[in-house]
Amino acid sequence: MYAAVRLAPQCIAQIEAMFLASEEPFAHVLFREAEELVFTHTASALVIGIAALEVRLKELIGDLVPEAGWLAENVPSPPLEKIIGEYLPELPARLPADGKLSFPVGTLAMIKKGVTLRNQTAHRGHARLEADTVADVLATVRDLLWLCDYLAGYEWALQYVSSPLRNALGYGTDSDRPPSVT
């Protein structure tokens, strides 16, 4: 026999909205493709993974600041690490951060490295890519995709952000956060 699980009303609403949506968020579709390719088609994995993060950040900006949505979608963007490090902390997130988001230097450096390698690959047709390096970049991208989902109002997404990044951002460990179920 299984114990009954009661979900908090906001959790139920989020799950219902997710199931009513016609498709999985495109950034996550792209990211899954990148993960599948990391050890077989490393360059493709990197290009697709960075594109996934760009797509999600632009969606988040348009969602949280509708007045900036057109600019985010139609105007060339500043460097990703600058958007993440300087603009993302200023967005009016739907779920709170414990203070202002301050990203670890290593997170921003990994994104900058990923973008540099992506640009060398996509614009010059070559880059020295090690599968382990691309996997590290994709791990950082994964964290940021889930963090964007959390900031967009999906409380459950925070559990998928790695513990080191959650801790660095002041969200604490799993046991420090209030549970999503009651």
Buried (B, 14 or more C-beta within 10 A) or exposed (E): EEEEEEEBEBBEEBEEEEEEEEEEBEBBBBBBBBBEBBEEBBBBBBBBBBBBBBBBBBBBBBBBBEEBBEEBEEEEBEBBBBBBBEBBBEBEBEBEBEEEBEBBEEBBEBBBBBBEBBEBBBEEEEBEBEBEBBBBBBBBBBBBBBBBBBBBBBBBBBBBBBEEBBBBBEBEEEEEEEEBEE
